[in-house]
Amino acid sequence: MAAREELYSKVLPRRLRQNRSGSAKRGSNLDVLLSMGFPRPRALKALASTGGRSVQAACDWLFSHVDDPFMDDPLPREFVLYLRPSGPLQNQLSHFWQQSRVKCGKNKAHNIFPHITLCQFFMCADHKVEVLCEALQATVQQWRGQFPSPLPLELYTSSNFIGLFVEEHVAGVLKQFAADFGTEAARKAEVHVEPHKKQLHVTLAYNFPTNHLASLEKLAKGIEVKLGCDWLAVLFSRDIRFANHETLRVMYPYMPQNEDEVELVVGDFVFMSPVDQGNATEGWVYGTSLTSGLSGLLPENYVGLADESDTWVFHGSHSFFSCGLSDKTHKERRLFDGLLDSRHSETSPGDTPTLSLICHPVQQVLRISGNHTRQPKRSFFVCRHGERMDVVFGKHWLSLCSDSQGKYVRSDLNMPPSLPLWGGQRDYDMDAPVTVFGSMQAQLVGEALSEVNTVIDFVYCSPALRCVQTAQSILKGMQQDGKLKIRVEPGLFEWTKWLSGGSLPAWIPPADLAAAHFSVDTSYRLRLMRKVLFHRPLSPISKLTVSESYESYMSRSHQVTKNILSDCKNTGNNVLIVAHASSLEACTRQMQGFVPRTAKDFIQIVRKIPYLGLCSCEEQGNSGQWRMVDPPVLPLTHGPNHIFDWRETLLHE
């Protein structure tokens, strides 16, 4: 902060420093930026990217985007015009937004605040943004006194959509307003605006599970649509480069360990394209920072899914009824920006993915004792592995723990004292182990399972070393290590599309794992033939290849889970599967009778699953049907602890 203030003192004109609050600003923001020496295209881009709020906001943007490779590209921004409710109706809609999210989870409607879409997204060059805003203000002024009030809305529901539709005869009036804005925008800003041609409506919920329909419909019927409302014409924009990207919110800070990584600052947002994820490995995603414009790899558990509109830029709102609301005073702009920044403050803390150990919190822990008996039901648990070395210490972590002779050297307390079969026999670059904390996490879960008297009869795990280590630590926490044997099942490995290098990892064979004191069932046979992996005796899936399709991965995971449960039937009630983040969805969804999600939705689900994320399925009678239930242990929240170098921190003068 001190460095930034010093930079401002050297760059900002004296007059601007005296009036940074904007109370005595002279000339336009653009003139001030130009007088400071910024090139005109950059100054315009900064003003467009910050909604023209202030010179200080534009300066902050310019300084943070110094290394942005697209800084000087003449890319236009995408704009959209919405009607937003205010007053009592807005309060009702906000309540619906909150309750639907808490009771039924997030659906696609939550990506954007309540609104009526008046036009399609359209492009506008940076130097035309100011006159575009003037075009909207002029159009609203012309329509004052003509806007329909109250706006008649009617509730409509279907199997996957709930919304409030504007009656058709009134919708025509709104479409005419949008057309008039398009005409004015074309005349003043030379942009093409396409009015929304579909039925005008406020979307309340869509793309939600069918079993949530009744709850959502009941909440929607509680909205009093005849309440008073001042509809505001609001203009937003977004960066055209990221129109089809996922928006992620940074939850924890991260300093890059390698050149291909990007810095994370809490409060920033990251844009992620599924197309770019071929460059990432499990535990990492590839994204671009909103604050800096820089792209690179970042640990997936440091970010959570945000709403699409979180990164949109506000360019002004205008009331059809009150002239005072149309004036863009500094105070009103600041107030509206504050509302945008806090628009999710009413949501439940659980809405934002966190590094919670267990996916679903338990409302009440059932402790089984000798005084309470019940007919045991078959259950299976799917658990993600513990914290990975390559995520904590970077992709090139091996260089941090190798001496000049290639021997393993522990350079951080979170690195294990030793690794099994270190040296040329191991492919640690493709098969990362867990950290010390990862082992402690797993042991704590095992202890929690033991405390509630959960009995595990069989343990299956992916052949990845991190999964074997996690399973071993869970058994240690349950005081079952050495008593229960881990069955290493290749069919439980992650989606091979996420592999880098074009080949499968060189996993440690079960016999070598047993020799390294892992409690592995060596009689559970594996064989390798022509670099294609076959496994016995369970799964009919005959091979595991790189770059498999999403459909193949889901089918493989479902089939191997079915075979595991079939093989264990009549010989034990509870099965523990230790595998990957994707396994919690892939091994359970079809077992419940659901069809697989789309690959895009699947990736969103997987990103939310933290280390040691645990889910539980229980069999319904003897029908072969399963349903998801609360896991038997409490959640555990944890966060990153960054490296502390006393020389760097304490020796600075």
C-alpha positions as CSV (number, residue, x, y, z in Angstrom):
1,M,0.0,0.0,0.0
2,A,2.8,2.4,0.9
3,A,4.5,1.6,-2.5
4,R,1.3,2.4,-4.3
5,E,0.8,5.7,-2.5
6,E,4.4,6.6,-3.4
7,L,3.7,5.8,-7.0
8,Y,0.6,7.9,-7.0
9,S,2.5,10.8,-5.5
10,K,4.9,10.8,-8.4
11,V,2.3,10.2,-11.2
12,L,-0.9,12.1,-10.2
13,P,-1.0,15.8,-10.9
14,R,-1.0,17.9,-7.8
15,R,-4.5,19.2,-8.3
16,L,-5.8,15.6,-8.6
17,R,-4.1,14.6,-5.4
18,Q,-5.9,17.4,-3.6
19,N,-9.2,16.3,-5.0
20,R,-8.9,12.5,-5.1
21,S,-12.4,12.2,-3.6
22,G,-13.8,13.7,-6.8
23,S,-15.5,16.6,-5.0
24,A,-13.7,19.3,-7.0
25,K,-12.7,17.3,-10.1
26,R,-12.0,19.6,-13.2
27,G,-12.3,18.4,-16.7
28,S,-13.2,14.8,-17.7
29,N,-11.6,11.7,-16.3
30,L,-10.2,11.0,-19.8
31,D,-8.5,14.5,-19.9
32,V,-6.9,13.9,-16.5
33,L,-5.6,10.5,-17.5
34,L,-4.1,11.9,-20.7
35,S,-2.5,14.7,-18.7
36,M,-0.8,12.1,-16.6
37,G,0.9,10.7,-19.7
38,F,-1.3,7.5,-20.3
39,P,-1.8,6.7,-24.0
40,R,-5.3,7.5,-25.2
41,P,-6.3,3.8,-26.0
42,R,-5.1,2.6,-22.6
43,A,-6.9,5.4,-20.8
44,L,-10.2,4.7,-22.7
45,K,-9.8,0.9,-22.0
46,A,-9.3,1.6,-18.3
47,L,-12.4,3.9,-18.1
48,A,-14.5,1.4,-20.0
49,S,-13.3,-1.5,-17.8
50,T,-14.1,0.4,-14.5
51,G,-17.4,1.9,-15.6
52,G,-15.9,5.4,-15.6
53,R,-16.2,5.6,-11.8
54,S,-13.2,7.7,-11.1
55,V,-9.7,8.5,-12.2
56,Q,-8.3,6.6,-9.2
57,A,-10.2,3.4,-10.2
58,A,-8.9,3.8,-13.8
59,C,-5.3,4.3,-12.4
60,D,-5.6,1.2,-10.2
61,W,-6.8,-0.8,-13.3
62,L,-3.9,0.5,-15.4
63,F,-1.2,-0.2,-12.8
64,S,-2.5,-3.8,-12.1
65,H,-2.7,-4.5,-15.9
66,V,0.9,-3.4,-16.7
67,D,1.9,-6.9,-17.8
68,D,-1.5,-7.7,-19.4
69,P,-0.6,-9.1,-22.9
70,F,-3.9,-7.8,-24.3
71,M,-3.6,-4.3,-22.9
72,D,-3.1,-2.7,-26.3
73,D,-5.5,-4.9,-28.3
74,P,-8.4,-2.9,-29.7
75,L,-11.0,-5.3,-28.4
76,P,-14.5,-3.9,-27.8
77,R,-16.5,-4.8,-24.7
78,E,-19.8,-6.6,-24.7
79,F,-22.8,-4.7,-23.3
80,V,-26.3,-5.7,-22.3
81,L,-29.4,-3.7,-21.2
82,Y,-31.6,-5.0,-18.4
83,L,-34.6,-3.9,-16.5
84,R,-33.9,-4.4,-12.8
85,P,-36.6,-4.2,-10.1
86,S,-36.2,-2.1,-7.0
87,G,-38.3,-1.5,-3.9
88,P,-40.7,-4.1,-2.3
89,L,-40.7,-6.5,-5.3
90,Q,-36.9,-6.5,-5.3
91,N,-36.9,-7.5,-1.6
92,Q,-39.3,-10.4,-2.4
93,L,-37.0,-11.6,-5.2
94,S,-33.9,-11.3,-3.1
95,H,-35.7,-13.5,-0.4
96,F,-36.5,-16.1,-3.1
97,W,-32.9,-16.0,-4.3
98,Q,-31.7,-16.7,-0.8
99,Q,-34.1,-19.3,0.2
100,S,-34.0,-21.3,-3.1
101,R,-30.2,-21.3,-2.9
102,V,-30.2,-22.5,0.8
103,K,-32.9,-25.2,0.3
104,C,-32.1,-26.5,-3.2
105,G,-28.6,-25.3,-3.9
106,K,-27.4,-23.2,-6.7
107,N,-29.1,-23.4,-10.1
108,K,-28.4,-21.5,-13.4
109,A,-30.6,-18.6,-12.5
110,H,-28.3,-17.7,-9.6
111,N,-25.5,-16.8,-12.1
112,I,-27.2,-13.4,-12.7
113,F,-29.3,-11.2,-10.4
114,P,-33.1,-10.8,-11.0
115,H,-33.8,-9.0,-14.3
116,I,-35.7,-8.7,-17.5
117,T,-33.5,-8.9,-20.6
118,L,-34.2,-6.1,-23.1
119,C,-31.6,-6.8,-25.7
120,Q,-28.9,-9.3,-26.8
121,F,-25.3,-8.7,-25.9
122,F,-23.8,-6.2,-28.3
123,M,-20.3,-4.8,-28.8
124,C,-19.2,-1.2,-28.3
125,A,-15.7,0.2,-28.7
126,D,-14.0,1.9,-25.7
127,H,-14.1,5.4,-27.2
128,K,-17.9,5.1,-27.8
129,V,-18.9,4.0,-24.2
130,E,-19.5,7.5,-22.9
131,V,-21.9,8.4,-25.7
132,L,-23.6,4.9,-25.4
133,C,-24.4,5.8,-21.8
134,E,-25.8,9.1,-22.9
135,A,-28.0,7.3,-25.5
136,L,-29.6,5.3,-22.7
137,Q,-30.1,8.3,-20.5
138,A,-31.8,10.2,-23.4
139,T,-34.0,7.3,-24.3
140,V,-35.2,6.9,-20.7
141,Q,-36.0,10.6,-20.5
142,Q,-38.1,10.3,-23.6
143,W,-40.1,7.4,-22.0
144,R,-40.8,9.0,-18.7
145,G,-44.6,8.9,-18.2
146,Q,-45.0,6.2,-20.8
147,F,-43.6,3.2,-19.0
148,P,-46.3,0.8,-17.9
149,S,-46.9,0.8,-14.1
150,P,-47.5,-1.6,-12.5
151,L,-45.8,-4.1,-14.7
152,P,-48.1,-7.2,-14.9
153,L,-46.2,-10.4,-14.2
154,E,-47.5,-14.0,-14.2
155,L,-45.9,-17.1,-12.7
156,Y,-45.0,-19.9,-15.1
157,T,-43.5,-23.3,-14.1
158,S,-42.3,-26.3,-16.1
159,S,-40.2,-29.3,-15.2
160,N,-36.9,-27.4,-15.4
161,F,-37.9,-23.7,-15.5
162,I,-39.7,-21.2,-13.2
163,G,-40.2,-17.6,-14.1
164,L,-42.4,-14.4,-14.0
165,F,-43.6,-13.5,-17.5
166,V,-44.6,-10.1,-18.6
167,E,-48.1,-10.1,-20.2
168,E,-47.8,-10.0,-24.0
169,H,-49.5,-6.6,-24.6
170,V,-47.3,-4.9,-22.1
171,A,-44.2,-6.8,-23.3
172,G,-44.7,-5.1,-26.7
173,V,-44.3,-1.7,-25.0
174,L,-41.0,-2.8,-23.4
175,K,-39.7,-4.1,-26.7
176,Q,-40.5,-0.7,-28.3
177,F,-38.4,1.0,-25.6
178,A,-35.5,-1.4,-26.4
179,A,-35.9,-0.6,-30.1
180,D,-35.8,3.1,-29.4
181,F,-32.7,2.7,-27.3
182,G,-31.2,0.7,-30.3
183,T,-32.0,3.6,-32.6
184,E,-30.4,6.2,-30.3
185,A,-27.4,4.0,-29.7
186,A,-26.8,3.6,-33.4
187,R,-27.1,7.3,-34.0
188,K,-24.8,8.4,-31.2
189,A,-22.4,5.4,-30.7
190,E,-22.7,3.7,-34.0
191,V,-23.4,0.3,-32.4
192,H,-26.0,-2.3,-33.4
193,V,-28.4,-3.3,-30.7
194,E,-30.7,-6.3,-31.3
195,P,-33.9,-6.1,-29.1
196,H,-34.8,-9.2,-27.2
197,K,-37.4,-11.1,-29.4
198,K,-38.4,-13.9,-27.0
199,Q,-41.0,-13.5,-24.3
200,L,-39.9,-11.0,-21.7
201,H,-39.6,-12.5,-18.2
202,V,-37.8,-12.6,-14.9
203,T,-36.1,-16.0,-14.6
204,L,-36.5,-17.5,-11.1
205,A,-34.9,-20.9,-11.6
206,Y,-33.8,-23.2,-14.4
207,N,-31.6,-26.2,-15.0
208,F,-32.3,-27.6,-11.6
209,P,-32.9,-31.3,-10.5
210,T,-36.5,-32.4,-11.1
211,N,-36.9,-33.4,-7.4
212,H,-36.4,-29.7,-6.5
213,L,-39.4,-28.5,-8.6
214,A,-42.0,-28.7,-5.8
215,S,-39.8,-26.8,-3.3
216,L,-38.9,-24.1,-5.8
217,E,-42.5,-23.7,-7.0
218,K,-43.7,-23.3,-3.5
219,L,-41.2,-20.6,-2.9
220,A,-42.1,-18.9,-6.1
221,K,-45.8,-18.8,-5.3
222,G,-44.9,-16.8,-2.2
223,I,-43.7,-13.9,-4.3
224,E,-46.3,-11.1,-4.4
225,V,-45.9,-9.9,-8.0
226,K,-48.3,-7.0,-7.5
227,L,-46.0,-5.2,-5.0
228,G,-44.7,-1.8,-5.9
229,C,-41.6,-1.6,-8.0
230,D,-39.6,1.1,-9.7
231,W,-38.0,-0.6,-12.7
232,L,-34.5,0.7,-13.6
233,A,-32.9,0.5,-17.0
234,V,-29.4,-0.7,-16.2
235,L,-26.4,-1.0,-18.5
236,F,-23.6,-3.6,-17.9
237,S,-20.6,-4.8,-19.8
238,R,-18.1,-7.7,-19.7
239,D,-14.8,-8.5,-21.3
240,I,-15.5,-10.1,-24.7
241,R,-12.5,-12.5,-24.3
242,F,-14.2,-14.3,-21.4
243,A,-17.8,-14.5,-22.5
244,N,-17.8,-18.3,-22.6
245,H,-15.6,-18.9,-19.6
246,E,-16.4,-20.1,-16.1
247,T,-16.0,-17.4,-13.4
248,L,-14.1,-18.4,-10.3
249,R,-13.7,-16.5,-7.1
250,V,-10.3,-16.6,-5.3
251,M,-10.7,-17.8,-1.8
252,Y,-7.1,-18.2,-0.6
253,P,-3.9,-16.4,-1.6
254,Y,-1.3,-18.2,-3.7
255,M,2.3,-17.2,-4.7
256,P,3.5,-18.8,-7.9
257,Q,6.2,-21.5,-7.4
258,N,6.9,-21.8,-11.1
259,E,6.9,-19.6,-14.2
260,D,3.7,-21.1,-15.7
261,E,1.6,-20.3,-12.6
262,V,-0.5,-17.2,-11.8
263,E,-0.6,-15.3,-8.5
264,L,-3.9,-15.5,-6.6
265,V,-5.2,-12.6,-4.4
266,V,-8.2,-13.0,-2.2
267,G,-11.2,-11.1,-3.7
268,D,-9.9,-11.5,-7.3
269,F,-11.7,-13.5,-9.9
270,V,-10.3,-16.0,-12.4
271,F,-11.8,-16.8,-15.8
272,M,-11.4,-20.4,-16.9
273,S,-12.2,-22.0,-20.2
274,P,-12.8,-25.8,-20.4
275,V,-10.8,-25.8,-23.7
276,D,-7.6,-24.7,-21.9
277,Q,-7.8,-27.4,-19.3
278,G,-5.8,-29.8,-21.5
279,N,-2.7,-28.0,-20.2
280,A,-3.6,-28.7,-16.6
281,T,-3.3,-31.8,-14.4
282,E,-5.5,-33.0,-11.5
283,G,-5.5,-30.5,-8.8
284,W,-4.7,-27.6,-11.1
285,V,-6.7,-25.5,-13.5
286,Y,-5.6,-22.9,-16.2
287,G,-7.2,-19.5,-15.9
288,T,-6.8,-15.7,-16.3
289,S,-6.9,-13.2,-13.5
290,L,-9.4,-10.4,-13.7
291,T,-7.2,-8.0,-11.7
292,S,-4.0,-8.5,-13.7
293,G,-5.1,-10.0,-17.0
294,L,-2.3,-12.6,-16.6
295,S,-2.9,-16.3,-17.3
296,G,-1.4,-19.5,-15.9
297,L,-1.9,-22.5,-13.7
298,L,-3.4,-22.3,-10.3
299,P,-4.4,-24.8,-7.6
300,E,-8.1,-25.7,-8.0
301,N,-8.8,-25.8,-4.3
302,Y,-7.9,-22.1,-3.9
303,V,-10.8,-21.0,-6.0
304,G,-14.5,-21.6,-5.9
305,L,-17.3,-21.2,-8.5
306,A,-18.6,-17.6,-8.7
307,D,-21.6,-16.1,-10.4
308,E,-21.3,-15.0,-14.0
309,S,-22.3,-11.4,-13.2
310,D,-19.8,-11.0,-10.4
311,T,-17.2,-9.6,-12.9
312,W,-19.6,-7.5,-15.0
313,V,-19.0,-3.7,-15.0
314,F,-21.9,-1.3,-14.1
315,H,-22.3,1.7,-16.4
316,G,-25.3,3.4,-14.9
317,S,-29.0,3.0,-14.1
318,H,-32.0,5.2,-14.9
319,S,-35.5,5.3,-13.4
320,F,-38.6,5.7,-15.5
321,F,-40.5,7.4,-12.7
322,S,-38.0,9.5,-10.7
323,C,-35.8,12.1,-12.4
324,G,-33.5,12.2,-9.4
325,L,-32.5,8.5,-9.9
326,S,-31.4,9.2,-13.5
327,D,-28.6,11.6,-12.4
328,K,-25.3,9.8,-12.2
329,T,-24.0,11.6,-9.2
330,H,-20.8,10.4,-7.5
331,K,-22.7,9.4,-4.4
332,E,-25.3,7.3,-6.3
333,R,-22.7,5.6,-8.4
334,R,-20.7,4.7,-5.2
335,L,-23.9,3.4,-3.6
336,F,-24.9,1.2,-6.6
337,D,-21.3,-0.1,-6.9
338,G,-21.6,-1.1,-3.2
339,L,-24.8,-2.9,-3.8
340,L,-23.2,-4.8,-6.7
341,D,-20.2,-5.8,-4.6
342,S,-22.5,-7.1,-1.8
343,R,-25.3,-8.6,-3.9
344,H,-24.4,-12.1,-2.6
345,S,-24.0,-11.2,1.0
346,E,-27.5,-12.6,1.8
347,T,-26.6,-16.1,0.6
348,S,-25.6,-18.9,2.9
349,P,-21.9,-19.3,3.7
350,G,-22.2,-22.8,2.3
351,D,-22.9,-21.4,-1.2
352,T,-19.3,-20.6,-1.8
353,P,-17.1,-23.8,-2.1
354,T,-14.6,-23.9,0.8
355,L,-11.8,-26.2,1.8
356,S,-14.2,-28.2,3.9
357,L,-13.0,-31.7,4.5
358,I,-16.4,-33.4,4.2
359,C,-18.8,-32.5,1.4
360,H,-22.1,-32.7,3.3
361,P,-22.3,-31.6,6.9
362,V,-24.0,-33.9,9.3
363,Q,-27.0,-32.4,11.1
364,Q,-26.8,-34.9,13.9
365,V,-24.1,-37.6,14.5
366,L,-25.5,-41.0,15.2
367,R,-23.4,-42.9,17.7
368,I,-24.2,-46.6,17.8
369,S,-23.9,-48.2,21.2
370,G,-24.8,-51.6,22.7
371,N,-28.1,-50.1,23.8
372,H,-29.2,-49.1,20.3
373,T,-29.4,-51.9,17.7
374,R,-30.7,-51.7,14.2
375,Q,-30.7,-53.9,11.1
376,P,-27.5,-52.9,9.3
377,K,-27.8,-51.6,5.8
378,R,-25.2,-51.9,3.1
379,S,-23.3,-48.7,2.5
380,F,-20.4,-47.5,0.5
381,F,-18.3,-44.4,0.9
382,V,-16.3,-42.6,-1.7
383,C,-13.4,-40.4,-0.5
384,R,-11.0,-38.2,-2.3
385,H,-7.3,-38.5,-1.5
386,G,-5.4,-36.1,0.8
387,E,-3.4,-33.0,0.0
388,R,-0.9,-33.4,-2.9
389,M,2.7,-32.5,-2.9
390,D,2.7,-31.0,-6.4
391,V,-0.3,-28.7,-5.6
392,V,1.3,-27.4,-2.4
393,F,4.9,-27.0,-3.7
394,G,4.3,-26.6,-7.4
395,K,4.6,-28.8,-10.5
396,H,8.4,-28.9,-10.1
397,W,8.4,-29.9,-6.5
398,L,10.8,-32.7,-7.2
399,S,13.6,-30.2,-7.6
400,L,13.0,-28.9,-4.0
401,C,13.6,-32.3,-2.4
402,S,16.5,-33.7,-4.5
403,D,20.2,-33.2,-3.6
404,S,23.1,-33.1,-6.1
405,Q,23.3,-37.0,-6.0
406,G,19.5,-37.3,-6.6
407,K,18.7,-38.4,-3.1
408,Y,15.5,-37.4,-1.4
409,V,15.9,-34.4,0.9
410,R,13.1,-33.0,3.1
411,S,13.2,-29.2,2.7
412,D,9.8,-28.4,4.3
413,L,8.0,-29.9,7.3
414,N,5.0,-30.6,5.1
415,M,7.2,-33.0,3.0
416,P,7.2,-36.6,4.3
417,P,10.5,-37.7,5.9
418,S,10.9,-40.3,3.1
419,L,9.2,-41.6,0.0
420,P,8.7,-45.3,-1.0
421,L,11.1,-46.5,-3.7
422,W,12.7,-43.1,-4.3
423,G,14.9,-43.0,-7.4
424,G,14.7,-44.3,-10.9
425,Q,12.0,-46.9,-10.0
426,R,9.4,-44.2,-9.4
427,D,7.6,-41.8,-11.7
428,Y,6.8,-39.2,-9.1
429,D,6.3,-36.5,-11.7
430,M,3.2,-38.4,-12.9
431,D,2.2,-39.9,-9.6
432,A,2.6,-37.4,-6.8
433,P,2.4,-38.5,-3.2
434,V,0.5,-36.8,-0.4
435,T,2.0,-34.2,2.0
436,V,2.4,-34.8,5.8
437,F,-0.7,-32.8,6.3
438,G,-2.5,-34.9,3.7
439,S,-1.7,-38.0,5.8
440,M,-2.8,-36.3,8.9
441,Q,-6.1,-35.3,7.3
442,A,-6.8,-38.9,6.3
443,Q,-5.9,-40.2,9.7
444,L,-8.3,-37.7,11.3
445,V,-11.1,-39.0,9.1
446,G,-10.3,-42.5,10.1
447,E,-10.4,-41.5,13.8
448,A,-13.7,-39.8,13.2
449,L,-15.1,-42.9,11.6
450,S,-13.9,-45.0,14.5
451,E,-15.5,-42.7,17.1
452,V,-18.9,-43.2,15.6
453,N,-18.4,-47.0,15.4
454,T,-18.4,-47.1,11.6
455,V,-17.3,-50.5,10.4
456,I,-15.5,-50.8,7.1
457,D,-15.4,-54.3,5.6
458,F,-13.5,-53.7,2.4
459,V,-11.2,-51.0,1.1
460,Y,-10.7,-50.3,-2.6
461,C,-8.5,-47.6,-4.0
462,S,-7.1,-46.1,-7.2
463,P,-3.6,-47.2,-8.1
464,A,-2.4,-43.6,-7.7
465,L,0.1,-43.4,-4.9
466,R,-1.7,-40.5,-3.2
467,C,-4.8,-42.7,-3.0
468,V,-3.0,-45.7,-1.6
469,Q,-1.3,-43.4,1.0
470,T,-4.7,-41.9,1.9
471,A,-6.4,-45.3,2.3
472,Q,-3.5,-46.4,4.5
473,S,-3.8,-43.3,6.8
474,I,-7.6,-43.7,7.1
475,L,-7.1,-47.3,8.2
476,K,-4.4,-46.2,10.7
477,G,-6.9,-43.7,12.2
478,M,-9.4,-46.5,12.5
479,Q,-6.7,-48.7,14.0
480,Q,-7.3,-51.1,11.2
481,D,-4.0,-50.9,9.3
482,G,-2.5,-54.3,9.0
483,K,-5.9,-55.9,9.7
484,L,-7.8,-54.7,6.5
485,K,-6.1,-55.1,3.2
486,I,-6.4,-52.4,0.5
487,R,-7.4,-53.7,-2.9
488,V,-5.8,-51.6,-5.6
489,E,-8.3,-51.3,-8.5
490,P,-7.1,-49.6,-11.7
491,G,-10.7,-49.0,-12.8
492,L,-11.0,-46.4,-10.0
493,F,-8.3,-44.2,-11.6
494,E,-9.3,-40.6,-12.6
495,W,-10.5,-39.5,-16.0
496,T,-7.5,-40.1,-18.2
497,K,-8.2,-37.0,-20.3
498,W,-6.7,-35.0,-17.4
499,L,-3.4,-36.8,-17.7
500,S,-0.4,-34.9,-19.2
501,G,2.4,-36.6,-21.0
502,G,0.3,-38.9,-23.2
503,S,0.8,-42.0,-21.1
504,L,-0.4,-43.6,-17.9
505,P,1.7,-43.2,-14.8
506,A,4.1,-45.9,-13.7
507,W,2.2,-46.9,-10.6
508,I,4.0,-48.9,-7.9
509,P,3.0,-52.5,-8.2
510,P,1.0,-54.0,-5.2
511,A,3.9,-56.3,-4.3
512,D,6.3,-53.4,-4.1
513,L,3.7,-51.4,-2.1
514,A,3.5,-54.3,0.4
515,A,7.3,-54.5,0.6
516,A,7.2,-50.8,1.5
517,H,4.9,-51.6,4.4
518,F,1.5,-50.7,2.8
519,S,-1.4,-52.8,3.8
520,V,-2.1,-54.0,0.3
521,D,-3.9,-57.1,-0.8
522,T,-1.3,-58.7,-3.2
523,S,-3.7,-61.4,-4.2
524,Y,-5.9,-58.9,-5.9
525,R,-4.3,-59.4,-9.3
526,L,-3.2,-57.0,-11.9
527,R,-1.3,-57.6,-15.1
528,L,0.2,-55.3,-17.7
529,M,0.1,-56.2,-21.4
530,R,1.3,-54.2,-24.3
531,K,1.1,-51.0,-22.3
532,V,-2.6,-51.5,-21.9
533,L,-3.9,-52.1,-18.4
534,F,-6.1,-55.1,-17.6
535,H,-7.4,-55.9,-14.2
536,R,-8.9,-58.8,-12.5
537,P,-11.2,-60.1,-11.1
538,L,-14.0,-57.5,-11.1
539,S,-14.5,-55.2,-13.9
540,P,-15.4,-56.3,-17.5
541,I,-13.8,-53.1,-18.7
542,S,-10.7,-54.5,-20.4
543,K,-8.4,-51.5,-20.8
544,L,-7.5,-48.2,-19.5
545,T,-6.2,-45.8,-22.1
546,V,-5.2,-42.1,-22.1
547,S,-7.6,-39.4,-23.4
548,E,-10.7,-41.5,-22.9
549,S,-14.0,-39.8,-23.6
550,Y,-16.2,-38.5,-20.8
551,E,-18.8,-41.1,-21.6
552,S,-16.2,-43.9,-21.3
553,Y,-14.9,-42.6,-18.0
554,M,-18.4,-42.4,-16.5
555,S,-19.3,-45.9,-17.8
556,R,-16.0,-47.3,-16.4
557,S,-16.5,-45.8,-13.0
558,H,-20.1,-46.9,-12.7
559,Q,-19.3,-50.5,-13.9
560,V,-16.4,-50.9,-11.5
561,T,-18.4,-49.6,-8.6
562,K,-21.2,-52.1,-9.4
563,N,-18.8,-54.9,-9.6
564,I,-17.1,-54.0,-6.4
565,L,-20.5,-53.9,-4.6
566,S,-21.6,-57.2,-6.2
567,D,-18.3,-58.9,-5.3
568,C,-18.6,-57.8,-1.6
569,K,-22.3,-58.7,-1.2
570,N,-23.1,-61.2,1.5
571,T,-19.5,-60.9,2.8
572,G,-19.7,-57.4,4.3
573,N,-21.9,-54.4,4.6
574,N,-19.6,-51.4,4.2
575,V,-17.2,-50.6,1.4
576,L,-14.7,-47.7,1.4
577,I,-13.5,-46.4,-2.0
578,V,-10.5,-44.0,-1.9
579,A,-9.9,-42.4,-5.3
580,H,-10.2,-38.9,-6.9
581,A,-12.3,-35.8,-6.7
582,S,-14.2,-36.9,-9.8
583,S,-14.9,-40.3,-8.3
584,L,-17.4,-38.9,-5.8
585,E,-19.7,-38.0,-8.7
586,A,-18.7,-40.8,-11.2
587,C,-19.0,-43.7,-8.7
588,T,-22.3,-42.6,-7.1
589,R,-24.5,-40.8,-9.6
590,Q,-25.6,-43.7,-11.8
591,M,-25.8,-46.0,-8.8
592,Q,-28.7,-43.7,-7.7
593,G,-30.5,-44.2,-11.0
594,F,-29.5,-40.8,-12.4
595,V,-28.1,-40.2,-15.8
596,P,-24.7,-38.6,-16.0
597,R,-24.5,-34.8,-16.1
598,T,-23.0,-33.0,-19.0
599,A,-19.2,-32.9,-19.1
600,K,-19.4,-29.2,-18.4
601,D,-21.6,-29.6,-15.3
602,F,-19.5,-32.5,-14.2
603,I,-16.3,-30.4,-14.1
604,Q,-18.1,-27.7,-12.1
605,I,-19.1,-30.4,-9.5
606,V,-15.6,-31.8,-9.3
607,R,-14.0,-28.5,-8.7
608,K,-16.0,-28.1,-5.5
609,I,-14.8,-31.3,-3.9
610,P,-11.9,-30.7,-1.4
611,Y,-9.2,-33.1,-0.3
612,L,-10.7,-35.9,1.8
613,G,-14.2,-35.0,0.5
614,L,-16.4,-37.8,1.6
615,C,-19.8,-39.0,0.4
616,S,-22.0,-41.9,1.5
617,C,-24.6,-44.1,-0.3
618,E,-27.0,-46.5,1.4
619,E,-28.8,-49.4,-0.3
620,Q,-32.6,-49.3,-0.3
621,G,-33.6,-52.8,0.9
622,N,-32.5,-55.5,-1.5
623,S,-33.6,-53.7,-4.6
624,G,-30.2,-52.8,-5.8
625,Q,-31.1,-49.1,-5.6
626,W,-28.9,-46.7,-3.7
627,R,-29.4,-43.2,-2.4
628,M,-27.1,-40.5,-1.0
629,V,-27.1,-40.0,2.7
630,D,-25.2,-37.9,5.2
631,P,-21.7,-39.2,5.9
632,P,-21.2,-40.5,9.5
633,V,-18.5,-37.9,10.4
634,L,-18.5,-34.2,11.0
635,P,-16.9,-31.7,8.6
636,L,-13.4,-30.3,9.1
637,T,-12.5,-26.9,7.7
638,H,-8.9,-26.1,6.9
639,G,-6.9,-23.7,4.8
640,P,-3.4,-23.2,3.4
641,N,-0.4,-22.3,5.4
642,H,2.2,-20.6,3.2
643,I,5.9,-21.0,3.5
644,F,7.6,-18.7,6.1
645,D,11.1,-17.6,5.4
646,W,12.4,-15.7,8.4
647,R,15.2,-14.1,6.4
648,E,12.8,-12.6,3.9
649,T,10.4,-11.4,6.5
650,L,12.4,-10.4,9.6
651,L,15.7,-9.2,8.1
652,H,14.1,-6.4,6.1
653,E,15.1,-3.0,7.3
